[in-house]
């Protein structure tokens, strides 16, 4: 039989206003408004590639490993909602399967994986999907999926009951900047550890309340074309976020990472930079393009790997036969 498939590349993400807290373990709707960017390498060589295809035996493979039927946040949660309508087109098949693989991703791969599944499904149905409901479906796979689904710089307005992502700036607006991804370790705490603990902080409700105000301020900064201001807001949020996490016993920033952050902060007197640390063991340093080597030079005194990144766009359909 002929093979029917869609192959998509989607790009991972970095938070600007960082997320802490989701509605529940099933819907995973963010409890507060956040913001973020999609990213890739300077040669577009960082992404998640997903092949959604029709088969007669159900199969889901992520990074070479078959996922179990009861795997939490499985892409089948979303695929199964659209399965019957997809199969109507080719009734000789009985299943919709997928293969997904990360390519050089530092962090934010689950957002890209969810968005890649989403783009596969959207490309089959074209414009027949309600994007509001569809994004909420994808958040069952990854709570920040909208960042990757829309690309560029986005704001996700959320309150734990509903969630909708707005596109704010495209990747072209960031062309004069490079983000140096400084990878310290492969070890990271699961995002659920962050979500389950930060909500217990005494200032958590204040953070929730302030999130929409901060998002509106970010929109104003974006409207004015102040790209530096966006990254500087990310640095301020990083400081608050990780201070709260430390208070509730979740330490993301290691001693070595903190020494590097201190070094980067000292270098602000020599060139503009702003750093962001999300939930993993990476320090993302935004600089003007001509200063990227200065950050890489600074990493040589530390046990980390530096990778040059740029802001990425929406997922791309690589090939399709439906």
Backbone as CSV, one residue per row, in Angstrom:
resi,resn,N_x,N_y,N_z,CA_x,CA_y,CA_z,C_x,C_y,C_z
1,UNK,0.839,-1.201,0.000,0.000,0.000,0.000,0.871,1.246,0.000
2,UNK,0.353,2.306,-0.553,1.079,3.571,-0.581,1.203,4.134,0.831
3,UNK,2.340,4.769,1.109,2.533,5.363,2.427,1.972,6.780,2.449
4,UNK,1.147,7.062,3.462,0.608,8.404,3.664,1.218,8.976,4.939
5,UNK,1.803,10.146,4.819,2.565,10.684,5.943,2.670,12.207,5.837
6,UNK,3.056,12.813,6.957,3.462,14.223,7.010,4.725,14.286,7.850
7,UNK,5.749,14.977,7.370,7.002,15.130,8.101,7.213,16.614,8.408
8,UNK,7.440,16.916,9.683,7.504,18.311,10.138,8.731,18.542,11.009
9,UNK,9.317,19.745,10.865,10.334,20.236,11.797,9.698,21.318,12.662
10,UNK,9.910,21.257,13.969,9.468,22.322,14.876,10.634,22.680,15.787
11,UNK,10.555,23.868,16.345,11.715,24.420,17.045,11.465,24.551,18.547
12,UNK,12.477,24.227,19.365,12.328,24.279,20.829,12.204,25.712,21.325
13,UNK,12.024,25.879,22.622,11.698,27.201,23.151,12.483,27.556,24.412
14,UNK,12.518,28.851,24.675,13.106,29.413,25.891,12.076,30.364,26.490
15,UNK,11.887,30.313,27.788,10.967,31.231,28.442,11.564,32.621,28.596
16,UNK,10.706,33.632,28.553,11.075,35.003,28.887,10.400,35.378,30.215
17,UNK,9.080,35.198,30.276,8.366,35.172,31.551,8.137,33.703,31.846
18,UNK,8.778,33.188,32.873,8.883,31.748,33.078,7.641,31.171,33.748
19,UNK,7.298,29.949,33.340,6.098,29.288,33.849,6.397,28.447,35.076
20,UNK,5.573,28.613,36.093,5.624,27.753,37.265,4.209,27.470,37.726
21,UNK,3.742,26.256,37.518,2.396,25.875,37.946,1.459,25.612,36.786
22,UNK,0.891,24.409,36.761,-0.116,24.054,35.753,-1.395,23.625,36.459
23,UNK,-2.488,23.647,35.719,-3.810,23.417,36.304,-3.931,22.033,36.935
24,UNK,-3.478,21.023,36.210,-3.547,19.636,36.689,-2.621,18.801,35.825
25,UNK,-2.510,17.515,36.149,-1.579,16.653,35.419,-2.124,16.168,34.089
26,UNK,-3.368,16.485,33.783,-3.965,16.051,32.530,-4.027,17.201,31.519
27,UNK,-4.799,18.225,31.827,-4.929,19.346,30.887,-3.679,20.201,30.820
28,UNK,-2.973,20.332,31.940,-1.699,21.052,31.999,-1.805,22.496,31.503
29,UNK,-2.909,23.146,31.775,-3.039,24.543,31.387,-2.221,25.410,32.338
30,UNK,-1.434,26.350,31.814,-0.636,27.220,32.691,-1.525,27.990,33.657
31,UNK,-1.028,28.148,34.877,-1.791,28.878,35.896,-1.673,30.384,35.752
32,UNK,-0.714,30.830,34.945,-0.556,32.271,34.785,0.030,32.577,33.408
33,UNK,-0.038,33.834,33.040,0.458,34.305,31.749,1.980,34.218,31.694
34,UNK,2.494,33.801,30.542,3.935,33.658,30.341,4.315,34.204,28.971
35,UNK,5.607,34.233,28.704,6.104,34.654,27.390,7.340,33.842,27.061
36,UNK,7.651,33.730,25.771,8.826,32.966,25.384,9.157,33.125,23.921
37,UNK,10.242,32.491,23.527,10.684,32.507,22.134,10.979,31.084,21.681
38,UNK,10.863,30.868,20.372,11.348,29.627,19.759,12.777,29.885,19.283
39,UNK,13.615,28.841,19.289,15.003,29.042,18.874,15.499,27.874,18.034
40,UNK,16.586,28.126,17.321,17.298,27.082,16.593,18.760,27.502,16.497
41,UNK,19.582,26.676,15.860,20.976,27.046,15.645,21.092,28.049,14.503
42,UNK,22.237,28.668,14.369,22.435,29.658,13.305,22.260,29.035,11.927
43,UNK,22.490,27.734,11.820,22.299,27.018,10.551,20.997,26.211,10.551
44,UNK,20.059,26.593,11.409,18.756,25.905,11.510,18.911,24.424,11.852
45,UNK,19.941,24.093,12.621,20.270,22.690,12.864,19.838,22.201,14.252
46,UNK,18.973,22.944,14.912,18.407,22.510,16.189,16.891,22.472,16.027
47,UNK,16.306,21.288,16.214,14.868,21.133,15.965,14.403,19.769,16.445
48,UNK,13.102,19.572,16.403,12.506,18.250,16.578,11.840,17.886,15.260
49,UNK,12.171,16.728,14.734,11.574,16.256,13.479,10.594,15.132,13.785
50,UNK,9.397,15.257,13.267,8.339,14.278,13.538,7.696,13.823,12.240
51,UNK,7.527,12.524,12.125,6.861,11.894,10.975,5.571,11.262,11.483
52,UNK,4.435,11.804,11.075,3.118,11.239,11.408,2.645,10.447,10.195
53,UNK,2.291,9.172,10.405,1.973,8.340,9.236,0.855,7.344,9.548
54,UNK,0.205,6.866,8.498,-0.848,5.868,8.636,-0.236,4.469,8.650
55,UNK,-0.808,3.612,9.463,-0.278,2.259,9.597,-1.415,1.319,9.997
56,UNK,-1.107,0.041,10.068,-2.069,-0.931,10.582,-1.638,-1.498,11.923
57,UNK,-0.537,-0.972,12.456,-0.086,-1.316,13.793,0.338,-0.021,14.483
58,UNK,-0.281,0.274,15.589,-0.004,1.512,16.320,1.428,1.528,16.844
59,UNK,2.131,2.634,16.598,3.505,2.759,17.048,3.825,4.223,17.318
60,UNK,4.478,4.483,18.447,4.942,5.821,18.759,6.372,5.747,19.239
61,UNK,7.282,6.367,18.513,8.708,6.285,18.830,9.259,7.690,19.040
62,UNK,9.888,7.910,20.199,10.524,9.183,20.505,11.995,8.923,20.781
63,UNK,12.849,9.538,19.986,14.307,9.367,20.115,14.713,7.904,20.152
64,UNK,14.115,7.138,19.251,14.496,5.744,19.083,13.850,4.760,20.030
65,UNK,13.026,5.259,20.969,12.394,4.369,21.943,10.876,4.377,21.793
66,UNK,10.305,3.192,21.761,8.849,3.063,21.695,8.250,3.522,23.022
67,UNK,7.238,4.396,22.945,6.601,4.852,24.178,5.511,3.863,24.582
68,UNK,5.296,3.748,25.879,4.280,2.819,26.376,2.894,3.445,26.236
69,UNK,1.887,2.599,26.221,0.509,3.065,26.044,0.068,3.998,27.160
70,UNK,0.589,3.784,28.376,0.168,4.611,29.505,1.158,5.734,29.803
71,UNK,2.026,6.047,28.837,3.007,7.101,29.044,2.323,8.452,29.243
72,UNK,2.652,9.176,30.324,2.037,10.491,30.537,2.473,11.471,29.463
73,UNK,1.599,12.372,29.102,1.873,13.405,28.102,2.221,12.805,26.739
74,UNK,1.686,11.626,26.467,1.935,10.966,25.189,1.285,11.740,24.041
75,UNK,1.962,11.875,22.893,1.333,12.490,21.723,0.040,11.815,21.298
76,UNK,-0.139,10.544,21.677,-1.385,9.857,21.329,-2.604,10.495,22.002
77,UNK,-2.382,11.248,23.095,-3.480,11.959,23.742,-4.164,12.870,22.738
78,UNK,-3.354,13.528,21.899,-3.888,14.431,20.889,-4.222,13.690,19.599
79,UNK,-3.320,12.831,19.161,-3.543,12.102,17.909,-4.878,11.369,17.926
80,UNK,-5.207,10.725,19.056,-6.436,9.933,19.128,-7.695,10.776,19.011
81,UNK,-7.618,12.076,19.345,-8.783,12.953,19.208,-9.129,13.187,17.744
82,UNK,-8.121,13.090,16.873,-8.312,13.388,15.447,-8.170,12.144,14.568
83,UNK,-7.921,11.011,15.218,-7.613,9.772,14.502,-8.710,9.355,13.521
84,UNK,-9.949,9.323,13.978,-11.023,8.822,13.113,-11.206,9.700,11.879
85,UNK,-11.083,11.007,12.051,-11.235,11.913,10.906,-10.061,11.788,9.938
86,UNK,-8.861,11.547,10.466,-7.700,11.343,9.592,-7.863,10.061,8.783
87,UNK,-8.310,8.989,9.459,-8.404,7.680,8.801,-9.529,7.620,7.771
88,UNK,-10.507,8.521,7.875,-11.591,8.551,6.875,-11.048,8.761,5.468
89,UNK,-9.921,9.426,5.371,-9.342,9.729,4.066,-8.740,8.487,3.407
90,UNK,-8.296,7.538,4.246,-7.654,6.324,3.730,-8.090,5.139,4.592
91,UNK,-9.298,4.653,4.406,-9.868,3.620,5.286,-9.158,2.274,5.227
92,UNK,-8.224,2.126,4.299,-7.466,0.869,4.257,-6.490,0.758,5.427
93,UNK,-6.298,1.860,6.147,-5.445,1.867,7.331,-6.293,1.949,8.596
94,UNK,-5.729,1.463,9.704,-6.488,1.445,10.960,-5.835,2.253,12.080
95,UNK,-4.614,2.735,11.873,-3.900,3.454,12.932,-3.186,4.689,12.397
96,UNK,-2.940,5.638,13.313,-2.086,6.795,13.037,-0.895,6.691,13.979
97,UNK,0.305,6.596,13.432,1.522,6.399,14.215,2.482,7.560,14.013
98,UNK,3.560,7.566,14.784,4.529,8.656,14.629,5.925,8.213,15.043
99,UNK,6.900,8.921,14.481,8.307,8.820,14.886,8.790,10.246,15.121
100,UNK,9.395,10.507,16.278,9.869,11.852,16.592,11.298,11.785,17.115
101,UNK,12.121,12.741,16.675,13.529,12.712,17.065,14.036,14.128,17.326
102,UNK,14.730,14.306,18.448,15.362,15.591,18.775,16.696,15.698,18.059
103,UNK,16.972,16.875,17.520,18.259,17.139,16.882,18.943,18.303,17.592
104,UNK,19.914,17.986,18.434,20.783,18.981,19.073,20.070,19.922,20.033
105,UNK,18.906,19.540,20.555,18.118,20.438,21.402,18.765,20.588,22.774
106,UNK,18.884,21.844,23.252,19.428,22.105,24.580,18.335,21.963,25.633
107,UNK,17.192,22.587,25.401,16.036,22.469,26.294,14.800,22.920,25.528
108,UNK,13.628,22.620,26.084,12.386,23.001,25.413,11.957,22.043,24.327
109,UNK,12.474,20.815,24.365,12.165,19.855,23.299,10.708,19.415,23.325
110,UNK,10.099,19.349,24.514,8.708,18.880,24.568,7.771,19.870,23.888
111,UNK,8.064,21.172,23.986,7.262,22.162,23.255,7.339,21.903,21.753
112,UNK,8.558,21.666,21.279,8.751,21.424,19.845,8.086,20.120,19.418
113,UNK,8.185,19.092,20.265,7.548,17.817,19.936,6.046,17.956,19.832
114,UNK,5.451,18.684,20.774,4.005,18.906,20.737,3.612,19.712,19.511
115,UNK,4.384,20.775,19.210,4.069,21.618,18.062,4.235,20.865,16.746
116,UNK,5.224,19.965,16.687,5.423,19.180,15.469,4.233,18.261,15.222
117,UNK,3.750,17.605,16.284,2.531,16.795,16.147,1.380,17.674,15.705
118,UNK,1.269,18.858,16.314,0.193,19.781,15.960,0.243,20.207,14.512
119,UNK,1.435,20.548,14.021,1.562,20.989,12.632,1.269,19.839,11.670
120,UNK,1.667,18.622,12.047,1.318,17.460,11.216,-0.195,17.354,11.047
121,UNK,-0.910,17.458,12.175,-2.372,17.327,12.129,-3.000,18.502,11.386
122,UNK,-2.521,19.717,11.685,-3.069,20.898,11.005,-2.862,20.823,9.501
123,UNK,-1.712,20.307,9.069,-1.438,20.261,7.633,-2.346,19.274,6.907
124,UNK,-2.851,18.281,7.642,-3.806,17.333,7.046,-5.176,17.987,6.906
125,UNK,-5.604,18.687,7.973,-6.930,19.306,7.960,-6.921,20.718,7.392
126,UNK,-5.751,21.266,7.174,-5.566,22.626,6.684,-6.251,23.613,7.620
127,UNK,-7.351,24.258,7.215,-7.911,25.330,8.042,-9.196,24.929,8.759
128,UNK,-9.386,23.659,9.007,-10.639,23.196,9.610,-10.549,22.977,11.116
129,UNK,-9.467,23.446,11.744,-9.274,23.223,13.180,-9.418,24.543,13.933
130,UNK,-10.150,24.516,15.027,-10.265,25.676,15.909,-8.951,25.812,16.682
131,UNK,-8.175,26.858,16.388,-6.828,26.963,16.931,-6.842,27.113,18.453
132,UNK,-7.868,27.757,19.002,-7.947,27.937,20.453,-8.055,26.573,21.135
133,UNK,-8.997,25.753,20.699,-9.156,24.423,21.280,-7.942,23.541,20.989
134,UNK,-7.387,23.703,19.781,-6.277,22.859,19.367,-5.035,23.132,20.210
135,UNK,-4.759,24.396,20.482,-3.610,24.711,21.330,-3.777,24.100,22.715
136,UNK,-4.990,24.178,23.263,-5.236,23.570,24.577,-5.042,22.065,24.534
137,UNK,-5.388,21.426,23.406,-5.113,19.998,23.244,-3.606,19.730,23.322
138,UNK,-2.828,20.531,22.590,-1.383,20.325,22.541,-0.722,20.557,23.891
139,UNK,-1.338,21.387,24.729,-0.771,21.637,26.050,-0.865,20.416,26.957
140,UNK,-1.680,19.440,26.590,-1.686,18.185,27.341,-0.377,17.425,27.129
141,UNK,0.306,17.705,26.008,1.628,17.123,25.760,2.698,17.997,26.403
142,UNK,2.602,19.309,26.185,3.572,20.243,26.748,2.893,21.579,27.001
143,UNK,2.994,22.051,28.234,2.217,23.211,28.672,2.559,24.511,27.952
144,UNK,3.745,24.580,27.316,4.138,25.795,26.590,4.196,25.551,25.085
145,UNK,3.404,24.621,24.600,3.460,24.231,23.189,3.227,25.398,22.247
146,UNK,2.416,26.381,22.664,2.096,27.514,21.792,3.311,28.293,21.349
147,UNK,4.350,28.345,22.204,5.566,29.071,21.828,6.174,28.502,20.556
148,UNK,6.214,27.191,20.476,6.785,26.524,19.306,5.803,26.513,18.141
149,UNK,4.521,26.386,18.443,3.504,26.330,17.382,3.458,27.620,16.577
150,UNK,3.664,28.762,17.245,3.589,30.050,16.559,4.959,30.618,16.195
151,UNK,6.014,30.213,16.904,7.352,30.689,16.604,7.565,32.141,16.984
152,UNK,8.804,32.610,16.817,9.128,33.985,17.165,8.972,34.246,18.651
153,UNK,8.560,35.474,18.987,8.318,35.871,20.371,6.817,35.870,20.613
154,UNK,6.381,35.139,21.627,4.954,34.964,21.893,4.638,35.234,23.356
155,UNK,3.363,35.563,23.590,2.843,35.675,24.948,1.659,34.731,25.062
156,UNK,1.672,33.916,26.111,0.571,32.989,26.371,-0.257,33.528,27.534
157,UNK,-1.476,33.966,27.235,-2.377,34.477,28.271,-3.113,33.288,28.884
158,UNK,-2.971,33.108,30.193,-3.524,31.913,30.825,-3.900,32.189,32.273
159,UNK,-4.834,31.372,32.774,-5.262,31.500,34.175,-5.570,30.149,34.817
160,UNK,-5.114,29.068,34.195,-5.362,27.734,34.723,-6.644,27.102,34.228
161,UNK,-7.506,27.903,33.602,-8.776,27.389,33.070,-8.830,27.494,31.557
162,UNK,-8.193,28.505,31.018,-8.099,28.656,29.570,-6.764,29.298,29.234
163,UNK,-6.367,29.155,27.990,-5.035,29.579,27.594,-5.025,29.879,26.101
164,UNK,-4.385,30.975,25.714,-4.303,31.328,24.300,-3.008,32.084,24.044
165,UNK,-2.276,31.677,23.021,-1.007,32.303,22.683,-1.187,33.356,21.607
166,UNK,-0.552,34.516,21.806,-0.531,35.600,20.817,0.855,35.694,20.204
167,UNK,0.911,35.831,18.891,2.172,36.098,18.205,2.492,37.584,18.384
168,UNK,3.685,37.887,18.873,4.062,39.279,19.122,5.094,39.775,18.110
169,UNK,6.206,39.062,17.956,7.244,39.442,16.996,7.734,38.210,16.249
170,UNK,8.022,38.389,14.966,8.594,37.305,14.178,10.100,37.215,14.380
171,UNK,10.710,36.127,13.943,12.153,35.934,14.154,13.012,36.990,13.485
172,UNK,12.515,37.591,12.404,13.309,38.600,11.693,13.608,39.826,12.562
173,UNK,12.769,40.073,13.564,12.978,41.224,14.445,14.198,41.034,15.354
174,UNK,14.689,39.818,15.444,15.811,39.493,16.329,17.102,39.254,15.547
175,UNK,17.135,39.661,14.279,18.251,39.303,13.401,19.600,39.870,13.837
176,UNK,19.603,40.929,14.632,20.864,41.533,15.060,21.395,40.953,16.375
177,UNK,20.730,39.918,16.871,21.104,39.345,18.166,21.385,37.853,18.031
178,UNK,22.262,37.384,18.905,22.552,35.956,19.027,22.346,35.572,20.486
179,UNK,21.798,34.393,20.706,21.686,33.838,22.054,22.750,32.756,22.170
180,UNK,23.624,32.895,23.142,24.653,31.869,23.353,24.117,30.902,24.405
181,UNK,23.814,29.692,23.954,23.332,28.665,24.867,24.503,27.979,25.536
182,UNK,24.621,28.118,26.843,25.753,27.557,27.586,25.255,26.353,28.377
183,UNK,25.611,25.179,27.897,25.089,23.921,28.433,26.044,23.364,29.477
184,UNK,25.558,23.244,30.722,26.406,22.804,31.823,26.280,21.319,32.128
185,UNK,25.143,20.725,31.861,24.960,19.315,32.224,23.745,18.766,31.503
186,UNK,23.690,17.441,31.372,22.503,16.798,30.827,21.455,16.544,31.892
187,UNK,21.858,16.673,33.164,20.923,16.397,34.251,20.016,17.593,34.487
188,UNK,18.734,17.332,34.592,17.789,18.401,34.891,16.637,17.829,35.703
189,UNK,16.019,18.671,36.505,14.858,18.231,37.271,13.641,18.223,36.359
190,UNK,12.759,17.245,36.501,11.531,17.227,35.695,10.722,18.497,35.925
191,UNK,10.079,18.980,34.873,9.298,20.215,34.998,8.203,20.085,36.052
192,UNK,7.688,18.887,36.232,6.623,18.712,37.230,7.117,19.016,38.643
193,UNK,8.408,18.797,38.915,8.960,19.141,40.228,8.860,20.646,40.450
194,UNK,9.139,21.415,39.399,9.006,22.872,39.483,7.550,23.257,39.682
195,UNK,6.665,22.716,38.843,5.254,23.096,38.891,4.608,22.750,40.234
196,UNK,4.975,21.624,40.791,4.342,21.168,42.033,4.833,21.914,43.267
197,UNK,6.047,22.470,43.194,6.621,23.110,44.374,6.484,24.626,44.396
198,UNK,6.613,25.276,43.254,6.606,26.739,43.264,5.255,27.300,43.704
199,UNK,4.183,26.543,43.484,2.850,27.026,43.874,2.710,27.137,45.394
200,UNK,3.647,26.541,46.143,3.603,26.607,47.608,4.316,27.833,48.167
201,UNK,4.952,28.604,47.311,5.682,29.783,47.785,4.706,30.853,48.256
202,UNK,5.082,31.549,49.316,4.185,32.557,49.897,3.896,33.710,48.928
203,UNK,4.775,33.927,47.960,4.573,35.014,47.000,4.059,34.518,45.649
204,UNK,3.636,33.250,45.610,3.209,32.698,44.323,1.983,33.425,43.765
205,UNK,0.981,33.675,44.598,-0.230,34.344,44.107,0.081,35.755,43.609
206,UNK,1.060,36.380,44.227,1.488,37.711,43.762,2.115,37.602,42.368
207,UNK,2.912,36.522,42.167,3.521,36.299,40.848,2.439,36.063,39.791
208,UNK,1.445,35.274,40.146,0.327,35.017,39.224,-0.372,36.327,38.864
209,UNK,-0.662,37.121,39.871,-1.367,38.390,39.669,-0.561,39.343,38.786
210,UNK,0.746,39.380,38.998,1.600,40.310,38.253,1.899,39.864,36.823
211,UNK,1.675,38.595,36.524,2.108,38.051,35.232,1.443,38.743,34.039
212,UNK,0.161,39.035,34.149,-0.532,39.685,33.030,-0.036,41.123,32.852
213,UNK,0.255,41.807,33.967,0.786,43.167,33.888,2.167,43.164,33.231
214,UNK,2.978,42.178,33.576,4.312,42.076,32.984,4.223,41.753,31.489
215,UNK,3.245,40.943,31.125,3.060,40.612,29.712,2.665,41.858,28.917
216,UNK,1.802,42.665,29.486,1.396,43.903,28.800,2.575,44.848,28.639
217,UNK,3.423,44.893,29.655,4.630,45.711,29.556,5.550,45.177,28.458
218,UNK,5.652,43.857,28.360,6.468,43.259,27.294,5.919,43.600,25.910
219,UNK,4.605,43.624,25.780,4.006,44.014,24.501,4.388,45.440,24.130
220,UNK,4.376,46.330,25.107,4.775,47.717,24.855,6.240,47.792,24.442
221,UNK,7.083,47.020,25.138,8.509,46.989,24.799,8.692,46.481,23.373
222,UNK,7.955,45.435,23.012,8.049,44.870,21.666,7.563,45.868,20.619
223,UNK,6.473,46.547,20.916,5.929,47.537,19.978,6.926,48.661,19.705
224,UNK,7.741,48.976,20.713,8.722,50.056,20.555,9.982,49.588,19.827
225,UNK,10.081,48.275,19.577,11.248,47.730,18.887,12.451,47.531,19.778
226,UNK,12.249,47.552,21.084,13.350,47.420,22.046,13.630,45.945,22.335
227,UNK,14.403,45.313,21.472,14.690,43.888,21.634,15.503,43.639,22.899
228,UNK,16.427,44.535,23.191,17.202,44.387,24.423,16.280,44.368,25.638
229,UNK,15.261,45.206,25.615,14.326,45.285,26.733,13.597,43.978,26.974
230,UNK,13.326,43.231,25.908,12.669,41.926,26.053,13.577,40.974,26.830
231,UNK,14.837,40.901,26.419,15.771,39.997,27.097,16.072,40.461,28.522
232,UNK,16.123,41.764,28.729,16.356,42.278,30.085,15.199,41.914,31.012
233,UNK,13.977,41.935,30.480,12.816,41.494,31.271,12.955,40.018,31.615
234,UNK,13.501,39.231,30.670,13.743,37.819,30.933,14.755,37.602,32.038
235,UNK,15.786,38.429,32.079,16.779,38.302,33.143,16.166,38.627,34.501
236,UNK,15.361,39.691,34.559,14.717,40.044,35.831,13.801,38.925,36.300
237,UNK,13.095,38.307,35.358,12.191,37.227,35.735,12.961,35.989,36.178
238,UNK,14.095,35.731,35.536,14.957,34.626,35.952,15.360,34.777,37.418
239,UNK,15.745,35.981,37.808,16.165,36.215,39.191,15.040,35.913,40.172
240,UNK,13.840,36.417,39.880,12.709,36.180,40.784,12.321,34.709,40.826
241,UNK,12.221,34.100,39.666,11.782,32.710,39.520,12.675,31.749,40.297
242,UNK,13.982,31.889,40.102,14.904,30.943,40.754,15.066,31.242,42.235
243,UNK,14.868,32.473,42.638,14.839,32.783,44.066,13.665,32.073,44.740
244,UNK,12.508,32.100,44.084,11.336,31.415,44.625,11.542,29.905,44.655
245,UNK,12.138,29.366,43.606,12.378,27.919,43.574,13.328,27.482,44.689
246,UNK,14.374,28.271,44.910,15.303,27.931,46.005,14.572,27.939,47.351
247,UNK,13.663,28.892,47.516,12.920,28.992,48.777,12.061,27.755,49.043
248,UNK,11.621,27.080,47.966,10.779,25.885,48.146,11.571,24.596,47.921
249,UNK,12.902,24.714,47.958,13.749,23.529,47.932,14.059,22.951,46.571
250,UNK,13.862,23.728,45.512,14.172,23.255,44.161,15.335,24.087,43.621
251,UNK,16.511,23.483,43.587,17.707,24.186,43.117,18.022,23.773,41.688
252,UNK,17.856,24.706,40.766,18.161,24.470,39.358,19.565,24.962,39.026
253,UNK,19.898,26.148,39.522,21.186,26.773,39.214,22.272,26.173,40.108
254,UNK,23.191,25.450,39.504,24.287,24.829,40.249,25.332,25.878,40.630
255,UNK,26.265,25.495,41.485,27.335,26.396,41.874,28.151,26.868,40.684
256,UNK,28.463,25.948,39.776,29.230,26.296,38.581,28.448,27.241,37.679
257,UNK,27.147,27.002,37.541,26.305,27.908,36.743,26.291,29.305,37.356
258,UNK,26.205,29.378,38.700,26.151,30.685,39.354,27.468,31.448,39.173
259,UNK,28.590,30.744,39.227,29.871,31.406,38.990,29.938,31.979,37.582
260,UNK,29.396,31.240,36.626,29.375,31.734,35.247,28.448,32.940,35.115
261,UNK,27.286,32.886,35.771,26.360,34.028,35.764,27.034,35.261,36.350
262,UNK,27.772,35.079,37.428,28.494,36.198,38.037,29.502,36.793,37.046
263,UNK,30.168,35.910,36.298,31.136,36.372,35.295,30.437,37.167,34.194
264,UNK,29.342,36.648,33.730,28.579,37.336,32.679,28.090,38.695,33.181
265,UNK,27.660,38.737,34.414,27.210,40.006,35.002,28.342,41.023,35.059
266,UNK,29.551,40.570,35.394,30.716,41.457,35.407,30.991,42.015,34.004
267,UNK,30.766,41.182,32.998,31.063,41.579,31.618,30.069,42.598,31.053
268,UNK,28.987,42.860,31.782,28.034,43.876,31.331,28.701,45.250,31.187
269,UNK,29.766,45.471,31.943,30.472,46.750,31.846,31.246,46.874,30.532
270,UNK,31.478,45.724,29.856,32.220,45.718,28.595,31.308,45.632,27.374
271,UNK,30.215,44.908,27.494,29.265,44.790,26.374,27.897,44.404,26.915
272,UNK,26.860,44.779,26.156,25.496,44.476,26.608,25.242,42.976,26.566
273,UNK,24.633,42.454,27.618,24.161,41.069,27.617,23.018,40.931,28.610
274,UNK,22.243,39.908,28.428,21.186,39.553,29.382,21.099,38.040,29.396
275,UNK,20.952,37.463,30.578,20.934,35.998,30.682,19.574,35.505,31.170
276,UNK,19.262,34.277,30.784,18.021,33.619,31.186,18.347,32.178,31.558
277,UNK,17.793,31.721,32.658,17.883,30.312,33.041,16.458,29.818,33.211
278,UNK,16.094,28.779,32.484,14.730,28.241,32.575,14.724,27.094,33.577
279,UNK,14.223,25.921,33.196,14.151,24.813,34.141,15.266,23.807,34.014
280,UNK,16.179,24.040,33.085,17.262,23.090,32.862,18.615,23.663,33.239
281,UNK,19.665,22.907,32.960,21.009,23.321,33.356,21.714,24.053,32.216
282,UNK,21.040,25.053,31.680,21.601,25.894,30.633,21.497,27.356,31.058
283,UNK,22.516,28.132,30.694,22.433,29.589,30.844,22.392,30.165,29.432
284,UNK,21.298,30.834,29.096,21.137,31.432,27.772,21.519,32.907,27.867
285,UNK,22.536,33.310,27.103,23.037,34.682,27.167,22.757,35.385,25.844
286,UNK,21.901,36.404,25.878,21.579,37.178,24.685,22.587,38.311,24.540
287,UNK,23.114,38.478,23.328,24.080,39.544,23.039,23.827,40.070,21.631
288,UNK,24.366,41.240,21.347,24.387,41.693,19.964,25.324,40.777,19.180
289,UNK,25.001,40.562,17.926,25.675,39.535,17.124,27.202,39.643,17.173
290,UNK,27.708,40.880,17.140,29.156,41.052,17.083,29.863,40.689,18.388
291,UNK,29.103,40.485,19.472,29.711,40.180,20.774,29.622,38.705,21.161
292,UNK,29.167,37.872,20.267,28.944,36.472,20.636,30.235,35.758,21.027
293,UNK,31.350,36.095,20.366,32.622,35.430,20.681,33.094,35.748,22.100
294,UNK,32.705,36.926,22.593,33.112,37.315,23.943,32.474,36.405,24.992
295,UNK,31.241,35.981,24.737,30.582,35.056,25.663,31.226,33.679,25.554
296,UNK,31.491,33.255,24.333,32.121,31.940,24.151,33.488,31.911,24.828
297,UNK,34.210,33.010,24.735,35.508,33.106,25.391,35.355,32.955,26.904
298,UNK,34.295,33.562,27.451,34.057,33.497,28.900,33.753,32.085,29.370
299,UNK,33.178,31.255,28.499,32.823,29.886,28.904,34.050,29.000,29.075
300,UNK,35.193,29.414,28.544,36.377,28.542,28.556,36.918,28.289,29.954
301,UNK,36.537,29.123,30.892,36.952,28.910,32.280,35.962,28.039,33.040
302,UNK,34.951,27.521,32.349,33.893,26.756,33.002,33.657,25.451,32.256
303,UNK,33.069,24.506,32.954,32.790,23.195,32.365,31.445,23.236,31.656
304,UNK,31.439,23.882,30.494,30.190,23.969,29.733,30.485,24.065,28.246
305,UNK,29.468,23.830,27.459,29.565,23.889,26.001,28.736,25.065,25.511
306,UNK,29.300,25.899,24.639,28.594,27.073,24.130,28.095,26.818,22.706
307,UNK,26.829,27.142,22.461,26.211,26.960,21.150,25.538,28.268,20.753
308,UNK,25.753,28.695,19.517,25.122,29.927,19.043,23.701,29.634,18.551
309,UNK,22.766,30.457,19.015,21.357,30.261,18.696,20.751,31.536,18.110
310,UNK,19.642,31.362,17.409,18.864,32.496,16.918,17.381,32.200,17.143
311,UNK,16.572,33.235,17.088,15.128,33.050,17.253,14.579,32.384,15.991
312,UNK,13.729,31.389,16.203,13.190,30.583,15.095,11.733,30.925,14.824
313,UNK,11.263,30.466,13.689,9.881,30.698,13.297,8.976,29.519,13.594
314,UNK,7.898,29.441,12.840,6.904,28.388,13.022,7.431,27.047,12.519
315,UNK,6.747,25.955,12.861,7.138,24.654,12.312,7.077,24.636,10.788
316,UNK,7.906,23.807,10.194,7.967,23.671,8.736,7.538,22.276,8.320
317,UNK,6.661,22.187,7.317,6.340,20.889,6.715,7.452,20.550,5.723
318,UNK,8.171,19.483,5.993,9.296,19.090,5.137,8.786,18.338,3.916
319,UNK,7.911,17.388,4.156,7.348,16.614,3.047,5.991,16.061,3.485
320,UNK,5.189,15.723,2.481,3.819,15.310,2.801,3.240,14.486,1.666
321,UNK,2.543,13.427,2.018,1.782,12.665,1.032,0.488,12.228,1.708
322,UNK,-0.554,13.006,1.534,-1.863,12.676,2.085,-2.934,12.843,1.028
